[in-house]
């Protein structure tokens, strides 16, 4: 059954296009390494919660928008191999040089994790 990597990311609102450009570059690699689908979403209806919400979860600032993304893989084994290939490439490929190509968001506040699909309708 499918396996999902999920992400919640605070992005400076002014960096929307840079976020899309960065996602396009990395998402193409995920697809090359076995992902069946990658979806990037820009928050536009994120209500304040009483206890928690998307903005609080990533400590989003006033000038930031919360984005969510997910990578769909055919199974966990493909995901593990694809992510290994991605991280190995990141160690040697010039496209991952953050001085030349700065990441357009604060990765320290990104929430991410892997999920096994338990139901699909």
C-alpha positions in Angstrom: 0.0 0.0 0.0 1.1 3.6 -0.6 3.3 5.5 1.8 3.1 9.3 2.4 5.7 11.8 3.5 4.0 14.9 4.8 5.3 18.4 5.5 4.0 21.6 7.1 6.2 24.6 6.4 6.2 28.3 7.3 7.2 30.3 4.3 7.8 34.1 4.1 4.8 35.3 2.0 7.1 37.3 -0.2 9.0 34.1 -1.1 5.9 32.4 -2.7 7.5 32.1 -6.2 10.9 31.1 -4.7 9.1 28.4 -2.8 7.4 27.1 -5.9 10.7 27.2 -7.9 12.5 25.3 -5.1 9.6 22.8 -4.9 9.7 22.2 -8.6 13.4 21.4 -8.6 13.2 19.0 -5.6 9.9 17.4 -6.5 11.2 16.5 -9.9 13.9 14.5 -8.2 11.4 12.8 -5.9 9.5 11.7 -9.0 12.7 10.5 -10.6 13.4 8.5 -7.5 10.1 6.7 -7.4 7.4 9.0 -6.0 4.1 8.7 -7.8 2.8 12.1 -6.9 4.0 15.3 -5.2 1.6 18.0 -4.1 2.5 21.5 -2.8 -0.2 23.7 -1.3 -0.2 27.4 -0.2 -2.4 28.2 2.8 -5.3 30.5 2.2 -8.0 29.5 4.8 -6.2 28.8 8.0 -8.4 29.7 10.9 -6.9 30.5 14.4 -7.5 27.6 16.8 -8.2 27.9 20.5 -5.4 25.4 21.5 -3.4 24.9 18.3 -3.6 25.4 14.5 -1.4 25.3 11.5 0.2 28.7 12.2 1.0 27.9 15.8 2.3 24.4 14.9 5.2 25.9 12.9 5.4 29.2 14.8 4.5 31.2 11.7 5.1 34.9 11.9 2.7 37.6 10.6 4.6 37.9 7.3 4.6 34.1 6.7 2.1 31.7 5.0 1.8 28.1 6.0 2.4 25.6 3.1 1.7 21.9 3.2 3.1 19.3 1.0 3.1 15.6 0.6 4.9 13.0 -1.4 3.1 9.8 -2.4 5.2 6.7 -2.9 4.0 3.3 -4.0 5.2 1.7 -0.8 7.6 2.3 2.1 10.5 0.3 0.5 10.4 2.6 -2.6 10.2 5.6 -0.3 13.2 4.5 1.8 15.3 3.9 -1.3 14.1 7.2 -3.0 14.8 9.3 0.1 18.3 7.6 0.4 19.0 8.5 -3.2 17.8 12.1 -2.6 19.9 12.6 0.5 22.9 11.0 -1.1 22.6 13.4 -4.0 22.2 16.4 -1.7 25.6 15.7 -0.3 27.4 16.0 -3.7 25.2 17.9 -6.1 25.8 21.6 -6.6 22.0 22.3 -6.8 21.9 21.8 -3.0 24.5 24.4 -2.2 22.5 26.8 0.1 24.9 29.7 -0.5 24.1 29.6 -4.2 20.5 28.4 -3.9 19.1 29.5 -0.6 16.1 27.6 0.8 13.2 30.0 0.8 11.9 29.0 4.2 13.0 28.2 7.7 13.5 24.5 7.7 14.0 24.4 11.5 10.3 25.1 11.9 9.2 22.6 9.3 7.2 19.6 10.6 7.5 16.4 8.6 6.9 12.7 9.0 6.1 9.5 7.2 2.7 7.9 7.2 1.3 4.5 6.3 -1.9 4.7 4.4 -4.7 2.9 6.4 -7.7 3.9 4.3 -8.2 5.2 0.8 -11.7 6.0 -0.5 
